[in-house]
Amino acid sequence: MNTKLKPVVFVQGKYPYTAQNTGQQLMLLNALKVTQDPKKLREMIGVKSIAEVYRTLDKIVMRKEYHSVLVKLGMDFEY
């Protein structure tokens, strides 16, 4: 399979993979409670490729790490 993987970014751009897909991230978190099969996850969250599933997982992980670092520095959402 020859797929061109796109980078994981959080800025708005003219390409759809650059958008912050919070809805898909939440659906993926709920779908992970049911299965961890990438093909089934792709169907459950409604994306075109398995690469998008992995890209969404990367965005979730980066978001959680970013917020945990902010909390360690004393900055949370109540800051």
C-alpha positions in Angstrom: 0.0 0.0 0.0 1.5 3.3 -1.0 0.0 6.0 1.2 1.2 9.5 1.7 1.0 10.3 5.4 0.2 13.9 6.3 1.8 15.7 9.2 -0.1 16.2 12.4 -0.8 19.9 13.0 -3.3 22.1 14.9 -3.5 25.1 12.6 -6.2 26.0 10.1 -5.2 25.6 6.5 -6.5 24.8 3.1 -6.1 21.1 3.6 -8.7 19.2 5.7 -6.1 17.2 7.7 -4.8 20.4 9.4 -8.1 21.2 11.2 -8.6 20.4 14.8 -11.1 17.5 14.6 -12.4 17.5 18.1 -15.6 15.7 17.2 -13.7 12.8 15.6 -11.4 12.7 18.6 -14.2 12.3 21.0 -15.9 9.6 18.8 -12.5 7.8 18.6 -12.1 7.8 22.4 -15.5 6.3 22.7 -14.9 3.8 19.9 -11.7 2.6 21.6 -13.8 1.4 24.5 -15.4 -1.1 22.1 -12.5 -2.2 19.8 -8.9 -1.5 18.9 -9.1 -2.8 15.3 -8.1 0.1 13.0 -10.5 -1.0 10.3 -13.4 -1.0 12.6 -12.4 2.3 14.2 -12.2 3.8 10.7 -15.8 2.8 10.0 -17.0 3.9 13.5 -15.7 7.4 13.3 -16.4 7.8 9.6 -13.0 8.6 8.1 -11.7 7.6 4.7 -8.4 5.9 5.6 -6.8 4.1 8.5 -4.0 6.8 8.4 -6.7 9.3 9.5 -7.4 7.1 12.5 -3.8 7.2 13.5 -3.5 10.9 12.8 -6.5 11.5 15.1 -4.9 9.4 17.8 -1.7 11.4 17.5 -3.7 14.6 17.9 -5.4 13.2 21.0 -2.0 12.2 22.5 -0.4 15.5 21.7 -3.3 17.5 23.2 -3.2 15.5 26.5 0.5 15.9 26.8 0.3 19.6 26.2 -2.4 20.1 28.8 -0.5 17.9 31.4 2.6 20.1 30.9 0.6 23.2 31.4 -0.9 21.8 34.6 2.6 20.9 35.9 3.6 24.5 35.3 0.6 25.7 37.3 -1.6 26.8 34.4 -4.9 25.0 34.1 -8.3 26.1 32.6 -9.1 28.1 35.8 -5.8 30.0 35.5 
